[in-house]
Amino acid sequence: MNADTMDDLNRLNACFLFMDAAYLFRDEQVTDHCKRTILRFLFIQIDNILKLSGRTKNKLRKEHLITKADEERIKQLIGALAKSYDQAYDTIRDKIAAHSQPLDLISLLNWWNDIDQTTIAILYGDAKNIQTALASVKGLQFQCISDYARLSIPDTNPISLALNPQVPSFSSDRLGLSKPNVVSMIACHPSQEKAQTILSIIDFLGIDLALTAATENPDTNYQKLLFDIGWLLAMVDICALIDNLFHDNQYDQSLLSHWKPDMGGHEILSKLDKSRDTTIENQIRDIRNTLGAHLDSSRKVSDVLAQFNSIDLASVHRYACNLVNSFFDACRQDIRTRTFCIQNVPINGVISVQSNGYKPFEA
């Protein structure tokens, strides 16, 4: 088999393993919001698989490793997955998973609610059909997770189902309205929408890192894959946090641009922007671009994984904490932005909140 073909198969193998681990996570004893947050990674892998499987099929046919009938069958299976994903669930990958980009509130909540048992089962099943068809190639074998067992998550871990809020609380992030028993705010200005987006990214980061804490020193391949997924999502979310805080483009303004110099926290954000560590940011963004949000198609997957495994995770964590703490510090400086410091705070004196928070993974 040609080395280029084998490289593509190795890339697909990594995607299928990540997808398997994310899919299995749906049964863990964590809140539905946490499941959705981690299952974002499944949508990233579906995108990777669609981009890789077609060209791999063509290479296998060119080397006469599959028949014309096999090629047509694989093409049909890729088409079935693309039909479900393209111009539909790719929105989740593009706007919520690989990036945190603007979406109108109704669309955002609808797409978030679509991360449920039915959606992921359909996408996962279609992707596994492609894997099965490719695995029919003589001598080819994809790895599988053979040591799956549910995680033992301490009650003190933020993703634990035991910590699911039993009392009404207030949440200012843009997904607050999707959470059960939660009061949230509706933005009335683009700067508020941007701050809410940043709060959701910070919420994602907390869940990403809580997953890594639950799978530290992994005993199984499943735990190791979840540990990696947690850190890869964290790096994707750190890049999204940096972009939403500081970077402008033709489609969107950063929070720094939304906040004028007379805003109490503008100086803090401006100083933070000027003091950013480009070395650690470049390391994080390179992993985000080659493994986290995309899988690099020009480098061996073993090299990409080696680069990921060599990064100083403690430094990544410290950098993320500095960004998050500085954002909250900036928000505290002005009465117009202090609301964004009120996140997941219990509401005293209220028995319950009439909420349409959707629970997508209930039996």
C-alpha positions in Angstrom: 0.0 0.0 0.0 1.2 3.5 -0.9 2.6 5.5 2.0 0.2 8.4 1.3 -2.7 6.1 1.4 -1.6 4.6 4.6 -1.2 8.1 6.1 -4.8 8.9 5.2 -6.0 5.6 6.8 -4.0 6.4 9.9 -5.7 9.9 10.0 -9.1 8.2 9.7 -8.2 5.7 12.4 -7.6 8.6 14.8 -10.9 10.3 13.8 -12.9 7.1 14.3 -11.3 6.6 17.7 -12.0 10.1 18.9 -15.6 9.8 17.5 -16.1 6.5 19.3 -14.9 7.9 22.7 -17.1 11.0 22.3 -20.1 8.8 21.4 -19.6 6.6 24.4 -19.4 9.6 26.6 -23.2 10.2 26.0 -23.9 7.5 28.7 -21.7 9.0 31.4 -23.3 10.2 34.7 -22.9 13.9 33.9 -25.4 16.7 33.2 -26.9 16.9 29.7 -25.3 20.3 29.2 -21.9 18.7 29.9 -22.7 15.9 27.4 -23.5 18.4 24.7 -20.3 20.4 25.4 -18.1 17.3 25.0 -20.1 15.9 22.1 -19.2 19.0 20.1 -16.0 17.0 19.4 -18.1 14.3 17.5 -19.2 16.9 15.0 -15.6 18.0 14.4 -14.7 14.3 13.7 -17.7 13.9 11.3 -16.3 16.9 9.3 -12.8 15.3 9.3 -14.2 11.9 8.2 -16.1 13.5 5.3 -13.0 15.3 4.1 -10.7 12.3 4.4 -12.8 9.3 3.4 -13.5 10.4 -0.2 -9.9 10.9 -1.1 -8.9 7.8 0.7 -11.5 5.8 -1.3 -10.0 7.2 -4.5 -6.4 6.3 -3.5 -7.5 2.7 -2.6 -9.2 2.3 -6.0 -6.2 3.7 -7.8 -4.0 1.1 -6.1 -6.6 -1.6 -7.0 -7.1 -2.4 -3.3 -10.9 -2.1 -3.7 -13.2 -3.0 -6.6 -15.3 -0.7 -8.6 -18.3 -2.0 -6.7 -16.6 -1.3 -3.4 -15.8 2.2 -4.5 -19.4 2.8 -5.5 -20.6 1.5 -2.2 -18.2 3.7 -0.1 -19.2 6.7 -2.3 -22.9 6.0 -1.4 -22.1 5.8 2.3 -20.2 9.0 2.2 -23.1 10.6 0.4 -25.5 9.4 3.1 -23.4 11.0 5.9 -22.9 14.2 3.9 -26.7 14.4 3.2 -27.3 14.4 7.0 -24.4 16.7 7.9 -23.8 19.3 5.1 -25.9 22.4 5.2 -27.3 21.3 8.5 -25.3 19.9 11.4 -22.1 21.5 10.0 -23.5 24.6 11.7 -22.9 23.0 15.1 -19.3 22.3 14.1 -18.6 25.7 12.5 -20.4 28.0 14.9 -20.3 26.2 18.3 -17.6 23.6 18.2 -14.6 24.5 16.1 -15.4 28.2 16.6 -17.7 30.3 18.8 -19.3 32.5 16.2 -22.4 34.7 16.0 -25.8 33.0 15.7 -29.2 34.5 16.3 -30.6 33.3 19.6 -33.4 31.1 18.2 -31.1 29.3 15.8 -28.4 28.9 18.5 -30.8 27.3 20.9 -32.3 25.1 18.2 -28.9 23.8 17.1 -27.8 23.3 20.7 -31.0 21.3 21.4 -30.3 19.2 18.3 -27.2 17.7 20.0 -29.3 14.8 21.3 -29.5 11.0 21.2 -31.2 10.9 17.8 -28.9 13.2 16.0 -25.7 11.7 17.3 -26.9 8.2 16.7 -27.7 8.9 13.1 -24.4 10.7 12.4 -22.4 8.1 14.3 -24.1 5.2 12.5 -23.5 6.7 9.1 -19.8 7.3 9.9 -19.4 3.8 11.2 -20.9 2.4 8.0 -18.0 4.2 6.1 -15.5 2.7 8.6 -16.9 -0.8 8.1 -16.8 -0.5 4.3 -13.2 0.8 4.4 -12.2 -2.0 6.8 -13.1 -4.6 4.2 -9.8 -3.8 2.5 -7.6 -6.9 2.8 -5.1 -6.5 5.6 -6.6 -3.3 6.9 -7.7 -3.0 10.5 -9.0 0.0 12.4 -8.4 0.2 16.1 -11.4 0.1 18.5 -12.1 0.9 22.1 -12.1 -2.5 23.8 -11.7 -1.4 27.4 -14.8 0.8 27.8 -16.2 1.2 31.3 -18.1 4.1 32.7 -16.0 6.8 34.4 -16.0 7.0 38.2 -16.5 10.8 38.6 -16.3 12.2 42.1 -19.3 14.2 43.3 -17.0 17.2 43.7 -16.2 17.3 40.0 -18.1 20.1 38.2 -19.4 17.7 35.5 -20.8 15.2 38.0 -24.5 14.6 37.8 -24.6 15.0 41.5 -23.9 18.7 41.2 -26.8 19.3 38.8 -28.4 22.4 40.2 -31.4 21.5 42.4 -32.1 25.1 43.2 -32.9 27.9 40.7 -29.9 29.8 39.5 -28.9 32.7 37.2 -26.7 32.3 34.2 -25.6 35.1 31.9 -24.0 33.0 29.0 -25.7 32.7 25.6 -26.9 29.2 26.3 -28.4 29.9 29.7 -31.9 29.7 28.2 -31.3 26.0 27.3 -30.5 25.0 30.9 -33.2 23.6 33.2 -34.2 25.6 36.3 -32.1 28.6 35.2 -32.9 32.2 34.7 -31.0 33.9 32.0 -30.7 37.2 30.1 -31.6 38.1 26.6 -29.0 40.5 25.0 -30.3 43.8 23.7 -27.0 45.0 22.2 -24.2 43.5 20.1 -21.7 44.1 22.9 -24.0 42.1 25.3 -24.2 39.3 22.7 -20.4 39.3 22.5 -20.0 39.1 26.3 -22.5 36.3 26.5 -20.6 34.4 23.8 -17.4 34.8 25.9 -19.2 33.5 29.0 -20.3 30.4 27.0 -16.8 29.8 25.9 -15.6 30.1 29.6 -18.4 27.7 30.5 -17.2 25.2 27.9 -13.6 25.6 29.1 -14.7 24.7 32.7 -16.3 21.6 31.4 -13.4 20.6 29.1 -10.9 20.9 32.0 -13.3 19.1 34.5 -13.2 16.2 32.0 -9.4 16.2 32.0 -9.5 16.2 35.8 -11.8 13.2 35.8 -9.5 11.2 33.5 -6.1 12.1 34.8 -3.7 9.2 35.0 -5.9 7.1 32.7 -6.2 3.4 33.2 -7.8 2.6 29.9 -7.6 3.7 26.3 -11.1 5.1 26.6 -10.1 7.3 29.5 -6.9 8.4 27.6 -9.0 9.4 24.6 -11.4 11.4 26.8 -8.4 13.1 28.5 -7.1 14.1 25.1 -10.6 15.2 23.9 -10.9 17.4 27.0 -7.6 19.2 26.3 -8.1 19.5 22.6 -11.5 21.1 23.2 -9.9 23.4 25.8 -7.4 24.5 23.2 -10.1 25.1 20.6 -12.0 27.1 23.2 -9.0 29.1 24.3 -8.5 30.2 20.7 -12.2 31.1 20.5 -11.9 33.1 23.7 -8.9 35.0 22.3 -10.6 35.7 19.0 -13.8 36.9 20.7 -11.9 39.1 23.1 -9.4 40.7 20.7 -9.8 39.9 17.0 -12.0 41.8 14.5 -12.9 40.6 11.1 -15.4 41.6 8.4 -18.2 39.5 10.0 -17.7 40.2 13.7 -16.2 42.7 16.2 -14.2 41.7 19.3 -15.3 42.6 22.8 -12.4 45.1 22.9 -13.8 46.9 19.9 -17.3 46.9 21.3 -16.1 48.4 24.6 -15.2 52.1 24.1 -12.4 53.7 26.1 -15.0 55.2 28.5 -16.0 51.7 29.6 -14.6 50.8 33.0 -13.0 47.6 31.9 -11.6 48.8 28.5 -8.2 49.6 30.0 -7.9 46.1 31.5 -8.7 44.4 28.2 -6.4 46.7 26.3 -3.5 45.9 28.7 -4.3 42.2 28.5 -4.2 42.4 24.7 -0.8 44.1 24.7 0.6 41.6 27.2 -0.4 38.4 25.5 2.1 35.6 25.3 2.4 34.9 21.5 4.6 31.9 22.1 2.1 29.9 24.1 -0.8 31.2 21.9 1.0 30.0 18.7 1.5 26.6 20.3 -2.1 26.3 21.3 -3.4 27.6 17.9 -1.1 25.2 16.0 -2.6 22.2 17.9 -6.1 23.7 17.4 -5.5 24.0 13.6 -3.8 20.6 13.1 -5.7 18.3 15.6 -8.4 20.1 17.6 -10.7 21.8 15.1 -9.2 20.1 12.0 -6.9 17.2 11.3 -3.9 18.2 9.2 -3.9 16.4 5.9 -0.3 17.1 5.1 1.5 15.9 8.2 1.6 12.4 9.6 -1.0 12.0 12.4 1.7 10.5 14.6 3.7 13.7 14.3 0.7 15.8 15.1 -0.1 13.7 18.1 3.5 13.9 19.3 3.4 17.7 19.1 0.2 17.7 21.1 1.6 15.3 23.7 4.7 17.5 24.1 2.9 20.8 25.0 3.1 22.0 28.6 -0.5 21.5 29.7 0.2 23.4 33.0 1.2 26.5 31.0 -1.9 26.2 28.9 -4.1 26.0 32.0 -2.4 29.0 33.6 -2.8 31.1 30.4 -6.5 30.2 30.1 -7.0 31.1 33.8 -5.3 34.5 33.2 -7.6 35.3 30.3 -10.7 34.2 32.2 -9.8 36.1 35.4 -8.9 39.2 33.5 -12.2 39.2 31.6 -14.2 39.0 34.9 -12.0 41.7 36.4 -12.8 43.9 33.4 -16.5 43.3 33.8 -16.5 44.3 37.4 -15.2 47.8 36.6 -18.5 49.1 35.1 -22.1 48.9 36.2 -23.0 48.1 32.6 -21.0 44.9 32.5 -21.2 43.6 36.1 -24.1 41.4 35.2 -21.7 39.2 33.3 -20.0 38.3 36.6 -23.2 36.7 37.7 -22.8 33.1 36.4 -24.3 30.0 37.8 -25.4 31.9 41.0 -28.3 30.5 43.1 -31.4 32.7 43.4 -32.4 32.9 47.0 -36.1 32.8 47.9 -37.2 31.1 44.6 -38.5 27.6 44.8 -38.4 26.7 41.0 -38.1 28.3 37.6 -40.5 27.4 34.8 -37.9 26.5 32.2 -38.0 24.8 28.9 -34.5 23.4 29.4 -34.3 20.4 27.1 -32.9 17.2 28.3 -31.7 15.4 25.2 -30.2 12.3 26.8 -33.1 11.1 29.0 -34.2 7.6 28.4 
